[in-house]
C-alpha cells in the first residue's frame, strides 16, 4: 500500500510543470556554479604557481645571503581544492602575505581589484543550496496537503481504506526523493566537470569532506521540506500557506543570519585598531631610542653593534606579537555573540558547517592568524640557517658581492620556506560541525513530528 | 471608473494576509537595520577619528625622513552617513597605508568581524533588492491568473468596464499596496536618522536618501510590472508563481552574481602578487644596475680623491660632496622607481577596467543589478566613488613620495641607513596632507542615469506587454 502511495505521489510531482521548472533551475544553477568556480580555481592555481616561481627568481637574484634579511617577499597560501563548493572566507584568506625578516608578516589588501565581486555574493554551490534549493523545497511542499484539500483529491484519497499515517509517510518519501534526485545528479555532473576541466586532485580527506558536505546539504534541504509540509498541514488555503512559507524562508535564510553581526556589534564592544597602532609604533620607537643610547657606548665595535641591532629587532617583534595577540583575544567575544544569535536559523547552521568542512570557515580563518606567527619564526630560523651555511661556504662580503655581476644563486632558494597554510584538520572540523548537525537534525525531527500530528487532526473539507 | 477599480484592487490587497506580511517585513527589517547600522556607523566614525589622531601623533613623533618613509602615513576618508541605508562597497573599505617605497595598500583590519564576509549585511539596499522584489512578485503573481482561476475575472468583465481600465486599475492598485509599507518604513527610518545628531546628515545626504528611495520605488515598479505580465500569460496562480520564482532566482541570484566570474574568464587580469613581484624584480634589477654603473665608480672616484686630498678642510669638502651625491642618487633612483612602477601598473589597470566594464555589462541584464549600481553610486558607496577614492590615494602617494625625495635631496631628513640618525633635524610640517571629498550629488546622479533609465525602460516595457496581452488575449476561456 505504502509503495503505491509513494509511486502515485512521485509521479504526481515529477509530471507537474513546477517540477520541470525547478529541475531545470537546480540543474542549471549547480552546473553553472561548478563551471564558474572551476575556471576561477584554474586561474588561482596559475597565479599561485607563477607567484612561487617569481619568488624563487627574486630570491635567486639576491647577490648575498644577508640580503634575505632585507628583502620583502609577497606570497599567498595555496589555493583550496574545496573552494568550488563554498567560497566562504577564502578570498580574505588568500590575500597576499608580505613577509620581511625583521618586520614579521602582514596581510595587505590590494587596492586594484574588481569591486563587482563585492557587490554580489559569490555563486558557489553552498549559495545555491542555501538559498535556491531551500526555497524550491518549500515551494514543492507548501501545498502538499492544503492544495490537495482544495482540489478535492485529498478527500478522494482518504475515502479509500488508507490510513493517514501511511499517506503522510508516502508523501514525504516521494516528495523528498523527487526533490533530491535532480540535486544529486547536478552535483555529480558538476564533479565530473571539475575533474575534467581542472588539475585538481582530491585527496582521501578531501573526498570525506565532500561527502560530509553533501550529507549536510541533504539534511538542510529536508529541514525546509519538512517545514513546508508542516505549514501545508496546518492551514486551509494554499495561498495562505505560500505566504507563510515565503515569510519563514525570508526570516530563516535572509533576515536572521544577515542581521546577527549587526546586533552583535551593538551588544559587544570591540577593541580599537587605532589604539593598537599607537602602541605598536610607540613600542618600536622606544626600542630604537634605547638602541641609539646603547649604540653610542659601543663606539666602533661593529660586531657588538650588529648584535645589539638584532636584539632590538627581536624585542620589537616580541612586543608586536604580544599586542596583536591581545587584540585578537579582545575581538573574540563579539564574534561569538554574532554566531550565537545566528544559531536560531537553520541556514546559518548549515553555512557554518559547510564552510568549516570546505576549509573556508571561521575556525580556518582563526588558525591562519596563528599560522602566520609560526611561519614568521620558521622563516627567520631558516634564513639564519641559510646565512650561516652560505657564509661558511664562501667568505665573500656584502660589498664584494654587490660589485660582482653574479649569475648563479648564492644559496639554495628552495630552503626558504613557502607559505603552506593547510587549514583545520579533519577531526577538528567534524568536531566543530557536530553541534550544527545536531541542530539541523532536531529541526527535522521537530518539523516532521509536527506535520504528522497536524495531518492526523487535519480537517478535510 | 479607474478610481473605483484602483480602490478595489488596493483594498483587496491591503485587507489580505500578504499586506500584513509585507508590513511586518518592511517595517521590521528596514527600521531595525537602520537603527542598528546607525550605531555601527557611529562606532566607525569614532574609530576613524581615533585612527586619524594616532596617525597625526605618529607623524609628529617621527624624527627622521627615512623612518617616516618606511613607516608611511595611514590615511582614510571620512565615513559618509549614507552607508547606513546603503552599505555597498563600504564593506571593503579599510585604512590605506601610504609609504615612501610601496604602492598604497589597504591594511587588513584586525578588528574584522569575519561573519560579515559570510553573510551580506542586511541594510535597506538588501531588503529592497532581495526581499521586497520577491514581495513584488508575490503581490502580483495572481493579479490576473488568480482572478481567472477564481472566476471573478469573468464576473468583472461582464460589467461595462473597458479592459484597459481594468489592467490600469490592477497595476496602480497593486503597486500602491506594495509600496505603502516600504514608504512608511523609509519615513520612519528617516526620522530615526534625523533625531541622531551624531550621524550628521547634510543636505547633500538627505537629497541622496530621497533619491535612493525613489530608485527603490522604480525597481519595485519594474519588478511588479514583470509579475503582472507573467500573471496575464498564465492560466493558474501556481504556474505564474513558479515562473516568477524562477525569474526571481535568475534575476537576483544567477545573473548579477555570475557576471564578474564570467567576465574574469574572458578578460583575465594578473593577480596582485604577480604585479607586485613584477614591480619588485624590476626595482631590484634597476637598483643593482645603478649600483654597478653609477654608484660604484663614483664611490671609487671619491675614495681616490679623499686619498689624494692634502688638507683636512679639503677632506671635509670632499666628504660633504660625497654625501650630497649619495643623497641625490638615492632620491633620483626613488623617483625613477616610482615612474617605472607607474609604467608597469598602467597596462594592468587598463585590463582590470575592461574586466569591470564587462562584469557590469553582463550583470545589467538584471534590473536588480541596475538598482544596486544606481543606489550605491548615489549613496557614495558605489563603484564611481570607489574609483575616485582610489585615484585620490594614488595621487597622494605620488605627492608623498615626491615630498620625501625632494627633502632627501636637500639633506633635511636625517642620516642614511641605521648607523647614524641625526635627531631633531627633521620637521614634518611641510608634508602634504590627505584630504578627500567624494564627488557631488550631481556628479553621482549623472553617473547613475544609465541604470535609472534601464529601470524605467523595464517598467514601461513590461507594463505595455501586460497591457497588450490583457487587452488582446482570450482570458475567459
Contacts between the chains, C-beta under 8 A, distances in Angstrom:
chain1	res1	chain2	res2	distance
A	17	B	239	6.1
A	17	B	242	6.6
A	18	B	238	6.8
A	18	B	242	4.8
A	21	B	242	5.0
A	21	B	243	7.0
A	21	B	246	5.4
A	22	B	242	7.6
A	22	B	246	7.9
A	25	B	246	5.7
A	25	B	249	6.2
A	25	B	250	7.9
A	28	B	254	7.9
A	29	B	249	7.5
A	29	B	253	7.8
A	29	B	254	6.4
A	32	B	254	7.2
A	32	B	258	6.5
A	33	B	258	7.9
A	36	B	258	5.7
A	36	B	261	4.4
A	36	B	262	6.7
A	36	B	265	7.8
A	37	B	261	7.6
A	39	B	261	7.3
A	39	B	264	7.9
A	39	B	265	5.1
A	40	B	261	5.9
A	40	B	264	6.8
A	43	B	264	7.2
A	43	B	268	6.6
A	47	B	270	7.6
A	47	B	271	3.9
A	47	B	273	6.7
A	47	B	274	6.2
A	50	B	271	7.8
A	50	B	274	5.7
A	51	B	271	7.0
A	51	B	273	4.4
A	51	B	274	6.4
A	51	B	277	6.6
A	54	B	273	7.9
A	54	B	274	7.0
A	54	B	277	3.9
A	54	B	278	7.7
A	54	B	281	6.9
A	55	B	277	6.8
A	57	B	281	6.6
A	58	B	277	6.4
A	58	B	280	6.1
A	58	B	281	5.4
A	58	B	284	6.8
A	61	B	281	7.2
A	61	B	284	6.2
A	61	B	285	7.5
A	61	B	288	8.0
A	63	B	288	7.3
A	72	B	280	7.5
A	74	B	273	5.5
A	74	B	276	5.0
A	74	B	277	6.6
A	74	B	280	7.5
A	75	B	273	6.9
A	76	B	273	5.9
A	88	B	117	7.9
A	88	B	118	6.2
A	89	B	114	5.6
A	89	B	117	5.6
A	89	B	118	6.8
A	91	B	117	7.6
A	92	B	108	7.7
A	92	B	112	7.6
A	92	B	114	7.2
A	92	B	117	6.0
A	95	B	108	6.6
A	96	B	272	5.9
A	96	B	273	4.7
A	96	B	276	6.8
A	106	B	107	7.6
A	106	B	108	7.3
A	107	B	108	4.0
A	108	B	97	7.9
A	108	B	105	4.3
A	108	B	106	7.1
A	108	B	107	7.0
A	108	B	108	6.9
A	109	B	92	7.9
A	109	B	94	5.8
A	109	B	105	6.6
A	109	B	106	3.9
A	109	B	107	7.2
A	109	B	108	5.6
A	110	B	105	6.5
A	110	B	106	7.5
A	110	B	272	3.6
A	111	B	96	7.5
A	111	B	103	7.6
A	111	B	104	6.2
A	111	B	105	6.4
A	111	B	106	6.3
A	111	B	390	5.6
A	111	B	393	6.7
A	112	B	272	6.7
A	112	B	275	7.6
A	112	B	345	7.5
A	112	B	348	7.1
A	112	B	349	6.5
A	112	B	352	5.8
A	112	B	390	7.6
A	113	B	272	7.5
A	113	B	352	7.7
A	114	B	260	5.7
A	114	B	263	7.7
A	114	B	264	7.2
A	114	B	269	7.5
A	114	B	352	6.5
A	114	B	355	5.7
A	114	B	356	5.2
A	114	B	359	6.3
A	115	B	89	5.4
A	115	B	92	7.0
A	115	B	356	7.2
A	115	B	383	5.6
A	115	B	386	5.2
A	116	B	259	6.7
A	116	B	260	4.3
A	116	B	263	7.7
A	116	B	356	6.2
A	116	B	359	4.1
A	116	B	360	6.3
A	116	B	363	6.8
A	116	B	383	7.6
A	117	B	260	4.8
A	118	B	89	5.7
A	118	B	91	6.5
A	118	B	92	5.1
A	119	B	88	7.1
A	119	B	89	6.8
A	119	B	256	7.6
A	119	B	372	5.8
A	119	B	373	7.9
A	119	B	376	7.1
A	120	B	256	4.6
A	120	B	257	4.4
A	120	B	259	7.6
A	120	B	260	7.4
A	120	B	363	7.4
A	120	B	369	7.7
A	120	B	372	7.6
A	121	B	120	5.9
A	121	B	257	5.8
A	122	B	257	6.7
A	122	B	261	7.7
A	123	B	253	6.9
A	123	B	254	6.9
A	123	B	257	4.1
A	123	B	258	5.2
A	123	B	261	7.2
A	127	B	253	7.5
A	127	B	257	7.4
A	131	B	253	6.3
A	132	B	249	5.5
A	132	B	253	6.4
A	135	B	245	6.9
A	135	B	249	7.4
A	136	B	245	8.0
A	139	B	241	7.7
A	139	B	242	7.3
A	139	B	245	6.2
A	143	B	238	7.3
A	147	B	238	7.9
A	238	B	238	7.9
A	239	B	142	7.3
A	239	B	146	7.8
A	239	B	237	7.2
A	240	B	17	5.9
A	242	B	138	7.7
A	242	B	241	6.9
A	243	B	17	5.3
A	243	B	18	5.7
A	243	B	21	5.6
A	243	B	138	7.1
A	246	B	21	7.8
A	246	B	134	7.0
A	246	B	138	6.2
A	247	B	21	5.1
A	247	B	24	7.7
A	247	B	25	7.2
A	250	B	25	6.6
A	250	B	131	5.6
A	250	B	134	7.2
A	254	B	122	7.3
A	254	B	126	7.8
A	254	B	130	6.1
A	254	B	131	6.3
A	255	B	29	6.1
A	255	B	122	6.6
A	255	B	131	7.9
A	257	B	119	4.5
A	258	B	119	4.7
A	258	B	120	5.9
A	258	B	121	6.4
A	258	B	122	3.7
A	258	B	126	6.7
A	259	B	29	7.8
A	259	B	32	7.1
A	259	B	33	7.0
A	259	B	36	7.6
A	259	B	122	4.9
A	260	B	115	7.0
A	260	B	119	7.4
A	261	B	113	5.6
A	261	B	115	4.6
A	261	B	116	5.0
A	261	B	119	6.9
A	261	B	121	7.5
A	262	B	33	6.9
A	262	B	36	4.7
A	262	B	37	6.1
A	262	B	40	6.3
A	262	B	121	6.9
A	262	B	122	6.7
A	263	B	36	6.3
A	264	B	113	7.3
A	264	B	115	7.7
A	265	B	36	7.9
A	265	B	39	7.4
A	265	B	40	5.4
A	265	B	43	6.9
A	265	B	113	7.0
A	266	B	36	5.8
A	266	B	39	5.1
A	266	B	40	7.3
A	270	B	111	5.2
A	270	B	113	7.5
A	271	B	111	6.4
A	272	B	47	6.2
A	272	B	50	5.7
A	272	B	111	7.6
A	273	B	47	6.7
A	273	B	51	6.8
A	273	B	95	7.8
A	273	B	109	6.4
A	273	B	110	6.0
A	273	B	111	5.1
A	274	B	47	6.1
A	274	B	50	3.6
A	274	B	51	4.0
A	274	B	53	7.1
A	274	B	54	4.7
A	275	B	50	6.8
A	275	B	54	7.3
A	276	B	110	7.0
A	277	B	51	7.1
A	277	B	54	5.4
A	277	B	55	7.9
A	277	B	58	7.5
A	277	B	74	7.0
A	278	B	54	4.3
A	278	B	57	6.6
A	278	B	58	7.4
A	281	B	54	7.9
A	281	B	58	5.0
A	281	B	61	7.3
A	281	B	71	6.9
A	282	B	61	7.9
A	285	B	61	6.2
A	292	B	421	6.7
A	292	B	423	7.8
A	309	B	418	6.9
A	324	B	110	7.0
A	327	B	110	5.7
A	327	B	111	7.7
A	328	B	110	6.7
A	331	B	110	7.2
A	331	B	111	5.6
A	331	B	113	7.7
A	334	B	113	6.3
A	335	B	113	5.9
A	335	B	114	7.1
A	335	B	115	6.5
A	338	B	113	6.6
A	338	B	115	4.8
A	339	B	115	6.9
A	342	B	115	7.6
A	342	B	119	7.7
A	348	B	119	7.5
A	351	B	118	6.1
A	351	B	119	7.3
A	355	B	118	6.5
A	362	B	114	5.8
A	362	B	115	7.2
A	362	B	118	7.8
A	365	B	114	5.2
A	402	B	288	7.8
A	402	B	291	5.9
A	402	B	296	7.6
A	403	B	292	7.4
A	403	B	296	6.1
A	405	B	292	6.9
